[in-house]
Amino acid sequence: MQALSPTFSDDQAEAWDRIAADLAAQGIDMADAALAPPGEGRSTVLAVMGKAGSGKTLLLAELYKAMKGAGVDVVSADWEGKRRRERRTLAILAPTNKAASVLRLRGVPATTIHRILYTPVYDPQYEKIAEWLAGQGPRPTVEGLTELALDRAHAFYQQVASIPGALAAAGLRGSDFITGWKRRDEPLDVGFVDEASMLDERQFTDLQEIFPRLVLFGDPAQLAPVGQSGKMVFDGLPAKSRLELHRIHRQTQDNPILDLAHALADDTLGFDDFEAMVRDKARRDDRVVWAERVDADLMARSPVLVWRNVTRVKLITAFRMAHGAPEDDLMPGEPLICDGIELPLKHRKKRIDLEARGLIKGAQVIYLGPGTKPGFAKLHVIGAEDPRLSAASIIKIERPDEEEPFIPHAHTMGAAFLHGAAVTIHKAQGSQWPEVQVFAPDLSAAAWAGRSEAGVALWKRLAYVAITRAETRLHWIVRNRLARPQHPLGVEDLRVAAPKLELSGGDES
């Protein structure tokens, strides 16, 4: 193993060596920074598996740095640069915008799986800026952009390797420099896939068609995709292709949230004993909170995680009532979850545009207000690099004991949304929030039901996924009650977080 970070554990080092050896056999020598053209006809898939805190993300980030240092072109999906016959490429993917944004915050230029299927078409004059930022061309002179604006773009790109983000920092809107989208017309080379436990068989097949060399990073303790009988795609790989990380990194060992998550591996642990463990942690560490009520203020940006759909609907209704939301409309600041795109095949271009902007199933969105056309809504897509847009929307709000949802905004076709103040634990996979509320009565119901998934009690899988969504603080909610909000709903926090990305989107056409 060559010059690795001193924080690497033995099992990480073993995984590194195995991946490095496979890549070297296929013409990418990270140790000597040497590249050779890819061989024909050989496809490989490796899986790096480990529970939360075992260092999967750190290993992925270090592999990315080493491959980039060896001269591999990193394809971030927002711009690919000049194509060369002999080039080697790497794309780093995640199932959702939120999961990709977690990697981007670590300096890893990740994108969603869907976005890699489509590539943007740039206006020629702004293509020159992209080439300059990526080190493939000289500093350009662009009509309408000052030298100071170019400096801002360059400074942004040095911190976050995002072409759209850099151009937005220069004062441009997405509709200024991206003229359209096209289906990827040729395969890529190496793909790293984070949160691979979320992949279903169809996505896995699509990825294998694009990438002859795949490395999957996943957590075997999470929930399998719905409809896959509790199995994950890496379960079907031969043993020699599965690399396991067992050791929990020293920087996560003093973390009560991860302590609780890993305690669930004890086969003898019952739900009541686990709750007693949560309560004990809460007494000794403020990173775990034993809560008698759901916090309505937190729900605005961090959904309550539940198991049962009926619980989700009741909590959403209580949230809206507590914030004084009108029955016939949405308030700016209300959270939404994209439920897919409802467009006929003849509107394929519009579908591609919306999905490329981040409106894919499961995307977290904040409602900003009505658009300038009937049926349009102004939205902020959480985790997207270019988060603000206006789109034709169908917003559905379910109510307890009512079969048909209330629809405050509806276009004849467009992006469909459900309310996002509470979500099922299944849908929360791949996302993380600074603070997370877990609705414990639902997990108790799962424990009483006695159900299991792949030989593990379902309540334990649900609890593991829900707990590990919390970055800094876990709220364990033990009663079916909602505290009154202390602050009104609003969108000021979004403006503070991304002032340089206030884009109109150019979608109301």
N, C-alpha and C positions, 0 to 999 in steps of 0.2 A: 504494500500500500504506500502511495507516494504523498508525503507532505500534507497530511490531513489535519483538520482542526483538532486541537487537543481535547475538545469536549466530546469527541466521538467515543462511544462505548465499543466493546469488543464485537457485539453482534452487528452494530452499525458498520464497523470496519469490514467485517466479513461480507455484509451485503454490498458495500462499496466495491470490494475486490471482485465479487462475482459479476456485478453490473459492468465494472470497468473491463473485465476480461471479455465479456460478451460483446461490448461495444468495440473493443480493440480487434476482435476477430472479424468484425464487420466494418473495419476501416476507420474507426474513431479511437485514436490512442490519446487518452487524456494525460497520461504520464509524460509523454514526449511531445505533446501538442502537435501531433501529426495526423493528417487526414488522407484517406484514400477513397476513390469512388466506391459507392455501395455495390455489393455483390448482387447478383441476380438470383431470384428464386428462393431465397431463404428468409422465412419469417420467424420472429421470436417474440414470446411474451414472457415477462418476468413479473412476479408480484411481490411487493414488500409489504408484509402484514405486521401490524402491531397495535396494541391498545393505546388509548390517549396517554400522552406523556412519554412514549417510547422513542420519539425523535424521528418520526417519518418525515415531517415537514423540513426539519433541519437537514436530513440526508438529501431530500429532493433539492433544497436550495443550494447545497454544496455541489451536488452533481451538475446543476445548471451552471454554476460559476465555472466549474472545471471544463465543461463542454464549450462554453462561450470562450474561455481562455484558449482552448485548442483550435478555435477558428470556426466552430459550428455556427451557422446563421440561425438566430432565434426568431421564429415566426410567431408574432404576437397577435395575429389575425386582424390588427388594425392597419397594417402595412407590411408588405413582404420584401420590398426592395428588389433590386435587379436580380434576375434569375441567371444562374450559371450552370452549365451542364454538370460540372464536377462538384457543385456545392453540396454540403451536408447540412441538414436542417434539424431543428428541435422545436417542438411546440409543447407548451405546458398547459394542461387543460383541467377544468373542474366542472362538475355537473351544473352548478348554479353561479350566478353573478356574485352572490355573497361569498361563496367558497373561493371563487377566483380573486375577490378583493382582499381576502385574508392573506393570500400568497403575495399579491401586489404590494401590500404593506410591508412585506419582508424583502422587497426589492426583486421579486420574481415575477416576470411579465406573463402572468397567467391570463387565460381567456376561457370562455365557456366552450363546451363541446360543440354546441350548436354553431357558435360563431366561426369555428374552424371550417365548417362546411361552406361558408360564404365569405367572399373577400370584397372589400370596398373598391370602388372605382374612383380615383382621385382626379380633381381638376388638375391639368398639367402644370400650372404655375405653382400650385401648392405641393405637387409631387416633388418639386425641386427642394422645398423646405424639408420634406420628409427624408430625401436622400442626404441632405446636409446633416440633419440631426443624427442620422444613422451612420454617418461617417463614410458615405458613398458618393459624396459630391461636394463642391465648394459652397461657401456661404452665398446664397442667392440674393438678388435684388428683386423685390416683389412690389408691384404697384399697389399702393394703399396701405402697406405695412412699413412702419418706421424701424430704424435700427434698434430702438429700445424694445419694440414689440418682438423682434427676432431674438434679442437678448433674453427676454422673459421666456420665450419658447425654449431656448437652449438651456436656461437654468432649470426649468421644469423637467426637461428630458433627462438632465443629469441626476435628478432625484427619483423620478418615476419614468421608466422607459416606455412611455405611451405617446405615440404620435398624435392621436386626437386630443389627449390631455395637453400636450405641448402647444398645439395650434389653438386650443381654447384659451390657454394662458396668454397667447398673443392677441386675443380679442376676437377670434373667429368663431363662427357657429358651425355646427356639424354640416348644415346644409350648404355652407360656403365651399367646403373643400371635398366633400364626398358627394359625387353625382349619382351614385347608384350602387347596386350590389350584384354580384354574379356568383353562380355556383362554382365551387372549386373544380377546376378541370384537369388537375393532375395530382397524383398522390404526393404525400410528404415523406419524411424519412423516419425520425425518432419521435415518439410521443410519450410524455410523462402524464399520467392521469391521477390527480389527487382525489380523495373521497371516492375511491373506486368501489366501495361497498354499495354505493347508490346505483351503479350501472345495471341495466337490465340486459338481457341477451341481445336484443335488437341493437342497442347502442354499442355493445361490445363488437358485434359483427360490423357495424358501420365503421368503427374505429380501426378494425383490422383491415378493412378495405383501403383506408387512407394511409395507415402507418404499418409498414412491414416490421417495424421494431417498436414494441410497446413495453413500458414499465408502469405497472399499476401500483398505487399506494393506497392501502385500505385498512380498515379496522374490522376484524372478524367478529367483534362483540356487538356491532351495531345491528340494526334491523335490516333484513334483506328487502329488496324491492317487492312491492305488492305483486302477487301472482307468480312468484318464483319459489314457492314451497320452502321458504326459509333459507334458500341457498343463494350464495353470491357468485359472481362470475369467476372469481379466482379459486373457488372451491373445486372447479372442474379441471384445474391445471394439474399436471403431474407434480409429484413431490419435489423433484429437482428444480422446478421452476418457481417454487414458493420459498421466499426468504422471510424468516420471522425475527422480529425485534422483541426481545423479552424484557430487557432491563429498562427501568423507568429512570429518566435522566435526573441528575442530582438537583437541577434547578426546579424540578417539579415535585421532588420528594416531600417537601414541606408545604404541600398544597392540600387543604382539607377537602376540596371539591374532588380532586383526583383520588384521594384516599377513599372517599365514599364510592366513587365509580369502581375502583378496583376491589373493594370489599364485596361487591356483588358476585365475584367469581367463586365465592365460598358456597359450595353446594348445600351446606347445612343451614345457611342463613335464611330465615323467614322474614316476611314483610314487617311484622311487629318489631323484631329484633333490629331490622335495618332502620326503622323509624326512630328507635331508641338511640341508635348510633348517630343519626342526623341531629337529634335533639342535643346529644352530648357535644357534638362538634360545634353546634350553634352557641352553646354556653361558653366555649373556650376560644372561639375564633369568629370575628365578625364577618368573615368571608362566607359563612353559612348562616342563614337567617331562618329561624323557626317562626313562621308567620300565621296568624289567625285569620288574616284577610288578604285578598288579592289587592295589589296596588294598582289603582286605575291609571295613575300617571305613567307608570312603567309600561303599561299595555300599549300606549301610543306609539312606542318605538321598539318594544321588545315583547312579542306576544306571549301570553300564557300558554304553556305547553300542556296538552291534554291527550287522553287516549280516545274518549268517546266523542262522537260527532255531536250528540245531544248536549254534552257539556260545553263544547265549543260555541254552539249557537246561543245557549243561555248566557254565557259569559260575554259574548259580543253584545247581546241585547242589554245586559246590565251596564256595560261600558258606555254604550251610546246614551242610555238614560242618565247615567251619572254625569256625563259631560253636557247634558242638555241638548243633544243632537236632535234636530227636527225629524219627524217621522217620514217626511216626504223628500228629504234631501240629505246630502253629505256636508260636513263641515271641513274646511281646510285643515289639514293635519291628521285626518283620519287615515289609519293604515289599511292597505289593501294587499291581497295576494292574487297574482295573475293566474287565472284558471285556463289559459290557452288563448289561441287566436281563432275567432270564428269568422273565417273568410272563405268564399268559394275558390276553387282552383284557378279560375280565370283571373283572380286578383293575387296571383303568386308574387308579383313584385312587391306589392304592399305588405304581404305577409313576411317576406324576407326582410323588408326594411324594419318592420316592428320588432321582429325577433332579433335582428342584428343589433337593435338599440337596447335590447335587454328584456323585452316583453316576452319571455318564455314561461312556460308553465312552472309555477312555484316561485316566480320572482316577487320580491317584496317591494311594494310601491307605496308612496305617500300621496294622497290626494291634495292637490294645491288649489283647485278651483275649477269652474267650468271653462271650457274653451270658447273661442269666439264664434264657433259654429254649433248649431244644435247637435247634441249627441257626442260632442268632443269633450275631453277632460284634460286639464293640465296635470301632469304627473311628475314625480321624482322617483326614479328607479334606484333603490338602495344597492350600492355596490358597483353600479355601472360607472365607467369612466366619464361618460357624457350623459349625466343622469336626468336632465330635464327635457321633457318633450310634451307635445300635445297630440292626442291620438283619439280616433273614434273608439268609444268605449261602451261596454255593456257591463254595468256594475250591479251585482246581485247581493242583496242583504237578506239572509235567512232569518226567520223568526220562529220562536218556539211554537210547536203544535200547528204550524201552517205548512202545507205541502209546497205551495208556490212561494218563491222569494219575492221580496219587495225590490223593485228596480228603479232607483232614483234617477239614473242616467242610462239612456239606451240609444245607440245608433243601430241602424239595420244590420251592421256588421262591423267587426273590429276586435279589439282586445277585450276579453272577458275577465271580470274580477269578482272575487269574494272578499268579504271583510277580513282584516288581518289582525284584529286585536287578540285573537286566540287562534292557535293552529294545532293540528294534530302532531304528535311527536314524529310520526312518519314523515310529514312534510317539512319538519324542522331539520332533518338530517342535511348535513352539508353547510349549515349556517351556524354562526356563533354570535352572541351578543355580550356586552360587558356584564350585564345582570340578567338573569333568567329566573322566571317564576315557573315552578313545576306544581301542577295541581294534584296533590297527593291522593285525594279521595278517588280519583280515577285509577291510579296505580293500585290502590287498595282493592278496587273492584276487579281489576285484572288478576290480582293475586287470588281473590276469592273464586274467580272463574276457573282457576286451575289450568289455564291454557299454557302451552309451550310452543316454542319455535326452534327447530333444529336441535331438540333435546335440551333446551334451556328454558326455564320458566319465562313466560312472556313478560311478566311484570318486571323481571330483572333486565331484560333487553330494553324495555321501555324506559326504565329508570336510568340505565347506563347512558342511553342516547340523550335523554333529557338533561341529565346532570352535566354531561360533557359539552353541552351547548353553551355553558356559562364560562366566560373568560375570567372574571374577577369575583363575582358574587352569585351565590345560589340562594334563592328564596324558596323554601319548602312550605307550600300553602296547605294547611291542614283542615280548613273549614270552608264551606260553601258560602263565603261572604265576600263583599266587595267594599273596600274603603272608599270614602269620598275623595275625588281628585282634589289636589291642592293647587293645581295650575290649569289654566284653560288650554284647550288644544290650539296649536299654532304651527307655523312653518319657519319661524325665525332661526331655529337651530339648523335647519337645512341650508339656509343662506350663509350662515357663519361657516358651516362645514365645507361648502363648495362655491364660494362667490365667483370664481373664475369660470364656472361651468354653467352659468345661467343662460341656457340656450332656449330659443323658441322651438327648435326642432324642425320647423318648416313642414309639418306633417298635416296641416289643415288644408289639404288640397285634394 
